[in-house]
């Protein structure tokens, strides 16, 4: 829509997890280093927490993209009211193409664990270590489901884990897991990513514009200050404010973007 006007090759502020747009803030770099260590050193499990829209999913996508061919990747998303059998079926489906029951009443934990174990061992025979990410893990709010994630770590061979489990979720996930000692003790690596400060907000916007093909920044300092205040430093909200501002700036044929334009865009597009 506005790419040609702003001399961009693509839209820089889409809320999709695209590794090319990853911004290495100090917190994000530290979390990526920890998760990479958990995988490469076969530590069994790790947990990444952060507020809604802080870039947890993108960070996990970046991690996976850096792992290379020696790893088999499986991923799933937790759902509200998920049972332990739902979890096992979701994990099994992410690892294999075997036909699995679609009706809850036909699910059997032992059979699903056998399917998962078989997939893990096949990956191992192929020289690949399995990495399993569970996104939105804070939605796993029953002890039975969380206990099942612990049992996944029982898949081992000669003292080595057959998979690395990475849990991604909101901060309440950490509190929930800390209440289950058997599980928390088996997650040696934990990290949290917080909100951007003002400098990170500016650096983040500049980075995404550069990746999209624009070297200079059309957002003035007053616009950046406004965006930081009104986004709370949350990358997803920063994206939305910047996107609608570029759209309105294009419509108004603006040469640059100031705070008044960002304010008008947020009102016009209903960004709250």
VENWOKA-V914648 format. One line per field, one symbol per residue. phi: phi as a letter, one per 30 degrees, with the letter a starting at -180 (. if undefined). burial: b if it has 9 or more other C-alpha atoms within 8 Angstrom, else e. Layout:
# VENWOKA-V914648
phi->???
burial->???
This chain:
# VENWOKA-V914648
phi->.ceddchcdaddbddbdcedcdcddedddddddddddeddchcjaabbcldeidjdddddddeddcdiddbccbbabdbeidcddeddddddddcbcddbeccedcdbedddddddddddddddddiccdccccdhddddccdddddddddddddbbhicddbccccbadededdddddceddddccdcbabccddddddddddddddddddjcdccdddddddddddddciiceddeeddddddddddddchddabcddddddddddcidc
burial->eebeebebeeebbeeeeebebbbeeebbbebbebbbebbeebbbbbbbbbbebbbbbbbbbbbbeeeeeebbebbbebeeebbbbbbbbbbbbbbbeeeeeeeeeebeeeebbebbbebbbebbeeebbbbbbbbbbbbbbeeebbbbebeebebbeeeebbbbbbbbbbbebbebbbeeeebbebbbbbbbbebbebebbbbbebbbbbbbbbeeeebbeebbbbbbeebbbbbbbbbbbbbbbbbbbbeeeeeebbbebbbebbbeeebe
